[in-house]
Structures are given as structure tokens and as C-alpha cells.
């Protein structure tokens, strides 16, 4: 058992005024580290923002296990909106404000500058990381903090610094400390597969196996507080819904209804699960209260109703139904009669897997445009203007999941005959891929904000 060591934020010339308290890094149950995913940029914007990230000065002895400056560089470049200056082209290596000469960085055509230093008090197991962010053109310090944590938490500190830089420059909260869930399947022989439910940093690093079984696992879903995951497992040979605590590994079976039990999705307040059950005939949408276990039927139709997803306010559910002959997206208020179902999509041959973006107006979904076109692509549909923006040009895209800040969409697709995870920005300008060195990867689920 590895004890959790929280990171403590102590402000020192702190502009942002935030303290840092990250969640525990290590699961308390036994995990096996698998082949990690690794981000590969496939498309970035035409004019990325130039920023210089100076190597953080290490004032202690020995060699640190992580390069915080490089972690920040990777984060900023991986979202495609930044271009970092090569360290070999830097005219100086400042580590604090008094060493910064704005002229040097204007000569190098940099808009922003990040500097920092790391030290460890004698006899302490904790390190202190001081960073400062500067706007070169305005000659202004934008943010600065001292963050404290163990050496094992340097990667988390780096991600948190990236969050600050991203928000200060773009005005959008950074999601670099978020994580992802996904399913990996390995074919062992002609008839046998191994399935793993894995959790990793947003960039695929530090993967951990939460569940491993020879029976299929499907539909992982984060709880709103990021502490639990719901999923479907066939370990009893039938699809049943389970909830598992991420830090302890404790799990419990939530459903045992006849026939199909699938597609669990947490309500925004974490008190309920929407799901698909066929216990009364055809598959319909239900909501189960996790405290009282009371079950509420949401749809009642002889066609297939599946793939539920909550509105941001928790007052309605969007879902896919083939009640008109082909999959389309519908919406129904919680507690309303089936006569209150509203069809949302009309302009596609098949539309499915809908999820609201944080704005509550745009739906990310999978669409097949026409009967003649076999491609399934990720698109955004505005329910007010009816405008559709197609974001991907691959052919077998599925299972979209939205970053907690609404800036990126991760989805499953095929590359070189294997399942991989791709991500695209909501404007379609930035794309990256997370291939796996082994197995097929599918069904990504992006976490909520974790701190």
C-alpha cells in the first residue's frame, strides 16, 4: 500500500491566488502498469502562440525523475495551440523575475515566457516548485506560485502549471490534470480475448488497470466527483452494471435485471444513473436512484431506445432511438410522458452517441450522412440554430467524450487495422492520436475536473 501525499500550495508572489491540492496519485489496490498511450500530434493550428519555457532550475542534489519544464512544453504543444521555443535558441536561462530581460525574448519573437526553480529543504521529502509566467509584449507578470509536493508528484505539478498557462493565455480553464478511462482488448488466441479497464492521465501516461477479465467490459462512465466509475461487465455471462471506487478498487453490482443492462451514465449531481434495460421488453431508458435504488422508466416504446446522456442541468436526457427506422437523436424531460419526446436530428441518415457540450446547446455526436456514404464521423449539432459542423474525416469514428473544459473531444477510431483513440478540438483545427503499443483501444471517457 502506497500512502497518498497531497500537494500543498503555498502562495509566494501569487497572482492567481489559488492553492493546489491534488488528489492521491496512487490507487490503494494492486494495479499493473500496462503499455501506455502516447500523444502524437496529427494537426495543429496555422499560427500557434509562441511561448518560451525555460528549464526549471534545480537547486537540490541528485537528478530529478521528471523535467517539469518539458512536461509543460509537451502539454502546451499537444493541444496544438502553442509553439515552444527550442532551449538551444534561448539567449538566457532565467529562473525568477529579477533575471528576466524582456528585450531578449522580444528579439526571439516570443509572446510569453515561463520560468521556475525547484528546491528541497534539508531533511525534507518534499520539493518546492516556484514558477512565474510573463507577457513579453506588455512586460507584465501574469501569474506566480510556489507549489509543494513529493518528488513523485512532479508530473502533477507540471500539469497544474500548464493549466495556469493555458487559462492565462486563452481564457479557458486548462484540463491537463484531467484523466481518461478506456477499454483495451487483447486477442489471446482464436477464441479468447482479454479485456482491461484502464485509467491514465489525459495524455495516456501513467496507465493503471482498474479491472481485468476474459469477459467483455463496456461503457465506462466517470462519477461527477471523479471518485467512482460505472461500467458494464459480462463477468456473469450477462451484461450487468457495476460501480467501482477508483482509489480503493471496491466494487458493487448495481443491476441484475433480466436481459440487457447497459449504458450507465451518471447524473450531473452524482445521485442517479441513467441506463438501458430490456426487462420489460424492448430496450428503454431508465433512471436508478443510487441512494433509494428506486427505478424510474423514462421511455416506453417498442423500438430500441439506447445511449442515454444527461443535459447539463440534469432535467432531461438525450438518447438514440430507431423508432423512425434509422438511428436518430431524441430528447425527453425527466418525469415526462413518452408523448413529450422531441426528435432533434433530421438531416442525417444515422445520428447517434449524443452528448452535450458544457454550453448546453451544442451536441457532439456520431453521424452517417447518407445511405450511400458508409463513413461514421464526429460532428457537433447546435440544437438552436440546427447548424452541423463535421470535425473528423476518418471512417469508423465512435464513442465521443468531451474534455471537462469543453475544448476537445476524444473518440475511438481505427488506424492501421487497430483500435486507437483520437482527439479533435471543437473547432476542428487541432487533432492528436493516442495509439497503443498493444491491443485495441476503445470507448474513451474523459474525466471531470479533478481538482
Secondary structure, DSSP 8 states (H G I E B T S, - for coil): -------EEE-SS-SS--------SS-SS--------EEEEEE--SS-EEEEE---EE-SSS--SS-HHHHHHHHHHHTTSEEE--GGG-S----SGGG--HHHHHHTT-SEEEEEEEEE-TT-SEEEEEEEEEETTTTEEEEEEEEEEEGGGHHHHHHHHHHHHHHHHHSS---TT-EEEEEEEEE-SSS-EEEEEEEEETTS-S-EEEEEESS-EEEEEE-TTSSEEEEEE-TTSS-EEEEEETTT--EEE----SS-EEEEEE-TTSSEEEEEE-TTSS-EEEEEETTT--EEE----SS-EEEEEE-TTSSEEEEEE-TTSS-EEEEEETT--GGG-EE---SSSEEEEEEE-TTSSEEEEEEE--SS---BEEEEEETTT--EEE----SB-EEEEE-TTSSEEEEEEEETTEEEEEEEETTS--EEEEE-SSSEEEEEEE-----
